[in-house]
Amino acid sequence: MEYLFNFNKIAYLKGKRPQGCILCLIRDGSQDVENLVVYQTERFMVSLNLYPYNPGHLLVFPKRHIVDIRQYTEGERAELDALVPACLDVLDAFGNPSAYNIGYNMGLSAGASIEHLHLHIIPRYPREIGIVELIGGSRVLVQDPKDTYAKLKELFNISAGGRN
């Protein structure tokens, strides 16, 4: 059997976890977590996923700690309805994807590893599955998330007219 090595992942798996909700810590500006927020509104934050499926994989989460979409207020729903298309526009400018996966993993059994509601926006590209993924059953990330962060932060700032 062939193995693909990611030596940085062990630090994440065995590393000391910060106390509290990771997304709340990001919201509060804690130094205990990596902050990859590229944009925020009154009620929401938009962050890169630290372990993305593809470059530009965003997490959109309410600043208020909730765990179920039925807990959104009408104001949050309205703001999110405007924010998601804005995120898609920025991602189109960033990498011109041909499609998107957009959705929630609500609850641990559904795959949610963070108990703070968050929406995934994952850009998808034609022919993105390569031979390594097919043979190794793993994904090859083609761009460093820090490079993605810098470019998306710039694009959100341009899109928002410098409000970020």
Secondary structure as GFF3:
##gff-version 3
##sequence-region A 1 164
A	DSSP	alpha_helix	9	14	.	.	.	ID=ss1
A	DSSP	alpha_helix	22	27	.	.	.	ID=ss2
A	DSSP	beta_strand	37	40	.	.	.	ID=ss3
A	DSSP	beta_strand	44	48	.	.	.	ID=ss4
A	DSSP	beta_strand	58	62	.	.	.	ID=ss5
A	DSSP	three_ten_helix	69	71	.	.	.	ID=ss6
A	DSSP	alpha_helix	74	95	.	.	.	ID=ss7
A	DSSP	beta_strand	99	104	.	.	.	ID=ss8
A	DSSP	three_ten_helix	108	110	.	.	.	ID=ss9
A	DSSP	beta_strand	119	124	.	.	.	ID=ss10
A	DSSP	alpha_helix	131	136	.	.	.	ID=ss11
A	DSSP	alpha_helix	145	159	.	.	.	ID=ss12
###
